[in-house]
Amino acid sequence: MGGMLAITGGLLVALTTHQRERSRWRRDAQLKAATEVLSALQALVRRMINVAYLDEKQDDEGLAAVSRYEEATISWNSAMYAALLVSPPAAAELIPRLDREVDRLCDAAMDHPWSRADFRWERRALGELAAEYLAMSRKLAGFAAIDLPTVWSWEPVSPTPPDSD
């Protein structure tokens, strides 16, 4: 009888340890994926800024900026797919929304040259959505909530667009 209790206890400890390690691995994978999504987004937006501020997108400088942007999209897509593989549904649902907003912003950046103020205004929705993704990722990882209305936290949140005189 004592042997059976010892074996059962050992199996329960092993099972509990396995479950704990599996949960830790999942959490670490989710945090890594979320970090990579946000890092790839930052790089993509930086490259997009270089395109948005150009007067001429078809000259050598413009084509080089577009090429660098296209390279950043590869990292962005890879980070998105990795996050979609390991993220819980609540975080995974935000990723396609982020991607659609990136596409909308890219189309706007390619359409015409932007001033710094105009582009910052135009990208506000992406910053807010990225902050929502960051908050959701923190929540799912068990971290305390933070008040972050946008990932572009160095920018004041303006309720009105800049003057376009």
Buried (B, 14 or more C-beta within 10 A) or exposed (E): EEEEEEEEEEEEEEEEEEEEEEEEEEBEBBBEBBBBBBEBBBBBBEBBBBBBBBEEBEEEEBEEBBEBBEEBBEBBEEBBEBBBEBBEEEBBEBBEBBBEBBEBBBEBBBEEBBEEEBBBBBBBBBBBBBBBBBBBBBBBEEEEEEEBEBBBEEEEEEEEEBEEE
